[in-house]
Structure formats: C-alpha cells, structure tokens
Amino acid sequence: MRMKQEEAIEAFAALAQPSRMEIYRMLVREEPRGVRVGEISRKLDIVPSTLSGHLAILKRAGLLKATRHQREIHYAANLDAMVGLVGFMLEDCCGGQVENCREIVSLLPES
C-alpha cells in the first residue's frame, strides 16, 4: 500500500524525538518477538507513565503493533510501515530514471 504524505509526516514527527527513536530502534532489534512494556521501560530507563505516551504516539503513527498476552501488552515494530515510509521518500528517485537507481528501487515494495 502506498503511503500518503500526511502519514509520512506523522511517522517522521513520531520519530523526531530521542526516546521514541530509541524505542523504535530497540523494537526493530527485537523483531519478530516483540517486547513487553515493562521490559522496554527497564531496558531504556523510561518511567512507565512517560513510556505510555511515547508508545501511544508511535502506535498512532502506525509504526508499532501491540498485542495483549493476558495482562501484558507486547509491542513490536511495524516493519511494513517503515518500508512504506522509505518507499514514500524514494518513489521519485533519480527523477524517474529507474536505470540510474535500480539498486535502490529494487528494495521498494511494488505499489
């Protein structure tokens, strides 16, 4: 699915904060298992109330997936959303001259 400009702006805005960038990068490293909220809090030394706000912003931007396991919530990076974001940024790569940037374009999902 092709990402729209408004979605890209929201995703970049969500990542444009040090703690949220750190959370997202940690979740990417932990793919595909996801991480419990308490574990994120401990590993990154972010108090739960602050972490909750950061996770909500990242989830609203579509960058995270949340699943409930009994009483715990596990978060995982939504890699499809990141692929969409990168695709949005590169869709007009090389002025439409695909032969000039074939390697980059080959990484993009088909629309």
C-alpha positions in Angstrom: 0.0 0.0 0.0 1.4 3.4 -1.0 1.9 5.8 1.9 0.3 9.2 1.7 2.2 12.4 2.6 0.2 13.1 5.7 1.0 9.6 7.0 4.7 10.1 6.3 4.7 13.4 8.1 3.0 11.8 11.2 5.6 8.9 11.1 8.5 11.3 10.9 7.1 13.5 13.6 6.7 10.5 15.9 10.3 9.5 15.3 11.6 13.1 15.7 12.2 12.7 19.5 15.1 10.9 21.0 13.2 8.5 23.3 10.8 7.5 20.6 13.6 6.9 18.1 15.3 4.7 20.7 12.1 2.8 21.4 11.6 2.1 17.7 15.2 1.0 17.1 15.1 -1.3 20.1 11.9 -2.9 18.8 13.4 -3.4 15.4 16.3 -5.2 17.1 13.9 -7.4 18.9 11.9 -8.4 15.9 9.8 -10.5 15.5 9.1 -11.5 19.1 8.0 -8.0 20.4 8.8 -6.7 23.9 6.7 -6.3 27.0 6.1 -2.7 28.2 7.9 -3.4 31.4 10.9 -4.7 29.6 11.0 -1.6 27.4 10.8 0.6 30.4 13.7 -1.2 32.2 15.9 -1.5 29.1 15.6 2.1 28.2 15.2 3.5 31.7 12.0 5.3 30.8 9.3 5.6 33.6 6.1 3.8 32.7 3.9 6.9 32.6 6.3 8.6 30.1 6.7 5.4 28.1 3.0 5.1 27.7 2.8 8.4 26.0 5.7 7.6 23.7 4.2 4.3 22.7 0.8 5.9 22.0 2.4 8.4 19.6 4.4 5.7 17.8 1.3 3.4 17.6 -0.9 6.3 16.3 1.6 6.9 13.6 1.3 3.3 12.6 4.9 2.5 13.5 4.1 -0.1 16.2 1.9 -3.1 16.6 0.5 -4.0 20.1 -0.7 -7.4 21.2 -2.1 -8.4 24.5 -0.8 -11.5 26.2 -3.1 -12.0 29.2 -2.3 -8.9 31.4 0.7 -7.8 29.5 1.0 -5.8 26.3 3.8 -6.6 23.9 4.9 -4.0 21.3 6.7 -4.7 18.0 7.9 -2.5 15.2 5.6 -2.4 12.3 8.2 -3.0 9.6 5.7 -2.7 6.8 5.0 0.9 7.9 8.8 1.6 7.8 9.1 0.1 4.3 6.1 2.3 3.2 7.9 5.3 4.7 11.1 4.6 2.9 9.2 3.9 -0.3 7.4 7.2 0.0 10.7 9.0 0.3 12.3 7.2 -2.6 9.4 6.8 -5.0 10.6 9.6 -7.3 14.2 8.5 -7.0 16.5 9.7 -9.8 13.9 11.8 -11.4 12.0 8.8 -12.6 15.1 7.4 -14.4 14.9 4.0 -12.9 18.1 2.8 -14.7 20.1 5.3 -12.6 19.0 3.9 -9.3 17.9 0.4 -10.0 19.5 -1.0 -6.8 17.5 1.4 -4.6 14.3 0.9 -6.4 14.6 -2.9 -6.2 14.2 -2.5 -2.4 10.9 -0.9 -2.7 7.6 -2.8 -2.4 5.5 -2.9 -5.6 2.6 -0.5 -5.5 
